[in-house]
Amino acid sequence: MFNCRSCNSHDLEIVLDLGNQPWGNDFIPIVLDVSAPTYPLQLLFCSECGMVQIGHTIPKETMFVDHNYVSGTTGSLRRHFELIGKKILEKVDFSSDEYILDVGGNDGSFLKFFKAKKIRVLNVDSGRQQAELSRQSEITCVNDFFNLDLARTIIKKYGQAKVIHGSGIFFHLEELQSAFNGLKILLQPDGVIVAEFIYLPEMVRSVAFDQIYHEHLLYYTATSFNKLLDQFDLTIEDAELAPIHGGTCVAYVKHKSVVVRTERLNRLLEDEARDGFNDINVYRMFSKKSAELRDKLKTLIKKLKDEGLTIHALGAPVKGTTILHYCGLNENDIDCAVEINDLKVGTYYPGTRIPVYHQNNVDPPDVYLLLAWNFKDEIIEKLKDFRDRGGKIIVPIPVLEIL
């Protein structure tokens, strides 16, 4: 029986079943010609603590050691990181011997802002290629999984951290309890944890079912995240919403003993309660709307193919795997995917025979299916000439539309 990842309760209900799907980043080289294994992908709600989560865990060693996501490839994300860096410096003064730690810092993109300001930085990332890219940028990276034991090792070598940042990592944690115990002991008494996570209420409002994949073990509201933190004598002091990734919450977390909640946080918690995000019914409605959006997209793709049009997936993000499989789309519907991330070029989209090519090496299609819809503005600006020549772009989420 599956227990809640946060409170260990048995009182969970499946609210959305996306079927058996491969790990979304299992981009297997075309030359190997092997199939990606599949696993259950079900979204559950815990009636005890309100935590939304998936029920199946693929071992972290499978997903986060030899993966191909690189955070520095997207201009929008780099600009977001710089903005968060500036906000951290508005809240925190670093002395010469204090440092900022980025948990799951990927290629070190976030820490470059602080390094340029002569602030000590340290990255922790389990990805081999990402750790090497970080080192090439002269950002020290501990190539390991973050947990309590690693936190103790870091303290011995570097001392406690003034700031601990994590972008899209604190809902990836298989060793959840160990990791948050590690965060607690590693954080200075007056330090701050800056936790960025896909904001569940915005995900639901946008019907962004593609944010559900095996790397995302938990889906936080500020309320459910605070309940998790409470187990470790940590709590949110302040929180704000950002547009990146289709809607992100940036939570500023401290030791309970030094926290005075901001009015901004209080309003956010009140809004969540008022709008029903602490109860199951809103997630049942999310499931219904996801199925409706799925059916509309399938119908549109079939219509365009029947008209003889070529369709390329634009971008090969992990979330695209969820869209393709939940919508039942394969190589008969999508001619290929195009990417600028060299680590994904020359592979098949997980669980399909849709090849991934470099965008510069493929003639444009009649229609692009924009899987990386969360970077819509940046990408569409780059495709102005394509659209001027009559090319069309399908944006699947939050509202299905053709540009």
Summary of the structure (lengths in Angstrom):
residues: 403
radius of gyration: 21.0
end to end distance: 46.0
largest distance: 64.6
contacts: 1373
relative contact order: 0.13
helix: 38%
strand: 25%
